[in-house]
Amino acid sequence: MNNNNFSLMRYFRDIGIDAHLLLSSNDGVSISSHFKPDSDTFEINKWKPFIHQTKISENIVSSFNFPTSWSLSLRSFYRSKKNKKNLFYAPISKNYLRNLFKGYTHFIGSGIYPSVLKRINGSLDIFYPYALGVEYYDNQELKSLINQKGIFAKYIFSKVKKAM
């Protein structure tokens, strides 16, 4: 939820804390097109040096290592070709995550990020949910979706829930 995190970053920087905003790869894209920092300020050039685009997607693909991440990514690729409204979610390596988060001392986030950081033995210092319930853990929409899907979906989401 980069709008919330963008506000937090500006607040922390205003009080002298070296804070940065790490954007997910799908922030500002498709159904999340309104989640852009430049939609929330008239001074985007002031903040651009502290806003960083990452390869991490706000999607379950980011929760897993190889080979599961690649399987889920291939599934998303197929779906993106079949329906242009669906996005492709690329897998990300543990090495990418380690390098990306190196040098940061504290993490605030939401969404899939508890399970992303768990992949490299990290954790959020502050987690706040943005869904009714907790996204990827206990929200009604997810429960409903899982009940419609097969055993693979139940297995995958049980792993994400455990990581969260």
N, C-alpha and C positions, 0 to 999 in steps of 0.2 A: 504494500500500500504506500507507494512512494509519495503521495500527497501528504500523508501523516508524517512520514519519515523526512520529507523535505522541510516541513515545518519544524520538526525537532532539530534537524541539522542547523537550520538558520538560528534557532534559539540558542543552541549550544555554542555556535560560533560567536553569536552576539555577546555571550557571557565569558568568552575567552577560551573555550574548549575547542581543540582541533578536531572537529567532526567532519565526516564525509558521508555522502549518500551513494550507495552502491545500487545501481538500477538493475533489475532483472532484464533478461533479453526480451521479454514480452511486455515490459512496461511501455505504455504509449503506442501499442500495436493492436489492431483489430478491435475486439470488444473492450480492450483496456486503453483505447486511443486517448481517452481523457486523462490518463495518468501520466502527465508530462510535467516536469518542474516548470517549464516556461508557461504553463497554463495558470500557475499560482504566484507569479511575481512579475513586476514590471522591471526588475533589475536582474534578469537572468545572467547577464555578462558578469555581474559581481559574484554569482554563485557557481558558474560553470567550472572554475578550477577545482571545486570540491565535489563535483558530481561525476561519477564514473560508471560507464556502461560495462556490464559484465556479460558473460556467456551463460550465466545461471538462469534457467527459466523457472517461473513460478508454476511448476508442474511436477508431478511425481517422478518424472525421469531424473530430476536432480537429486532425488533421495537415494539413488542406487549406484552401485559400482558395476563394472563389467561382470558378467554378460547381461544382467537384467536391464541395465540402463540402455544398452544397445538394442535389446529386443523391444523395449518400450519406445525408443527413438525411431526404430524402423516402422513400428506400428503408427506413430504420429506422422512419419513421412508418407506412408501409404494413405492415411486419412487426409493429409493436406493436399495430395494430388487428386483424390476422389472428390473433395469438397473444399473449395478455396477459402471458406470461412474458418476451416481448421488450420491451426498453425503447426509448423514443424518444430519439434523440441529436440535439440541436439544433446547427446550425452556430454557430461563434463568429467574430467579426470580428477582424482584426488590430488595429483600434483598441481593442477590448475587451481584448485581450491586452496591448497597450502600456500602457494605463491600469492594468490589474490588477498588472502586474509593476513598474511605476514605483515607485521608492523602495526596492526591494529590491536588495541588492548581491551576494548569493550565493544559489545555488540547488542544492538537493539533491533528487533525485527518482528515479523509476523509471517503468516503463510507457511510455506514449505521450509523456511530457514532453520528451524530446530533440527530437522532431519538432515539437511545439507551440512550443517556444522558438525553433526554427530559423525558423519563420514570421516572427518579428520580429527576426531576426538575433541571437538570444540562444543561450545554451547552458547546460547544467547544469555546475556546478562539480564535483559528485560524482554519478555515476550508479551505481545498484546494481540489477541485475535481480532480479525476483521469480519468473520462470518458469524451467523447465528449459531451458537455452539462454538466449536473450535475447528477451523478449517483443517482438513485432512485427518481429523481426529474424531470429532463427535458432532458433525452437523447433519441436519435432517436430509438435506439434498444429497449428500454423499451416501448416507445410509440407504436412501431410496435407490440411488444408482447402483450400488453394490448388490442390493437384493435382486436387481434386474439382470445382472451380469452373471457370468459363470464362475467356476471354481478358481480360475486364474486371477480374475479381478479381486475376488475375496482374499486370495493369498497375498497379492500385491498390496492391497490396501491394509491388510493386517500388519504387514511389514512396515508400511509408512506410519501407521498408528503407533506401533511399538517404538519406532524411532522418534516420533514426536513426543 
